[in-house]
Amino acid sequence: MSEVISETAPDVTGASEKPAAGDSGTVLIVEDSPIIRRLIRDQVKKLGYIAKEAENGAEALVSMEEELPDCVILDLMMPVMSGPELLDKMQESEKLRNVPVIVVTALSDMDKIVFCIEKGAADYMQKPFRAQILRARLASCIERKKLHDREMQLQQQLAEHSALLEERVNKQVKQITAAQLSTIFAMCKLAESRDEDTGEHIERVREICYLLALRLLEKPNPNEPPPPPEFPDNIRTAAPLHDIGKVAVSDLILQKPGKLTDAEFETMKTHTTAGYSLLADVDNLHPGNNFIHMGKEIALYHHEKWNGRGYPTGKKEMEIPISARIMALADVYDALTHQRCYKPAMSHEEAMRIILDGRGSHFDPYLTDLFVELEDDIIRVSKELDEKVTSAAAS
């Protein structure tokens, strides 16, 4: 057998024979010949590295799954699983593909070596090779592996730090947003409180809007683009803003027990544009807030009708934003089923008859059908919130 490692040649590298303390690593020697494997193992140990052995590619895979080496010295011609086959397996594994491989071959065919490099090998040596060549190749490959490991560790630490920072920022943003929403909600409640007998109107309509939006997300209208995933949460947040413009309407009109005159009704209609204007000012100061943008749509358009005979703009059908079409159903239903200063409460059945009569004229027909599907849920939500009001009043 020809000599595999020559130790008689002069050391032309100028490096010490062993790596510096703390720089040692584990080298897996994959070679089917026990004699050659022993020769390489002894030299690897002599250089200060930990040596592990495998007699074929399959055994090497098992070894690497148990403990990841810092470098692999790989023979090409082996039974069970050859060197090229092992390289393929390593490249398929996220865990193994970054382990550097030094191919050792007796072949002088450069095409074979290039083939292995293309498969992921980091370097090569031809038998017989000098001990100094082995030392230089190992030092280079193991240093490359250690640099990669440090980079991955730093990336992981950076990712963890970024995630922690993002969590803290999100938590603070949520706290700020919650405070802002509470303030806006309180303003909406104040606006509603000036209109006698509205009670918990804004809570009921927001929940009905939420139910409709969820169902629309499940069953989008085939005739228009589906809503985004965040649509239900956005409309639930924006719904209380629908009548915020009532702050600009006189109490004499809001609390009038009888029918409004034509002039008074024209004044009442301005709550849509007043609410839009108020929210537009907020949007200009703090742009990019989805629920404020949706709140503007709802405030301005929730009294529009499917047939174009609503106010204030006379928009019709799908010209009306979907959020306002949903609010139109929720707002009318709740107004019908609860007492107002100018009328008594209707039963659910009476209200549903009016809703169905308005299908395709007042209300979006597709949304009206979804509303009917949700009838039991709407009754439940309204009842729960009414009981909450009764319980709070009693206490």
Disulfide bonds with the S-S distance in Angstrom:
none
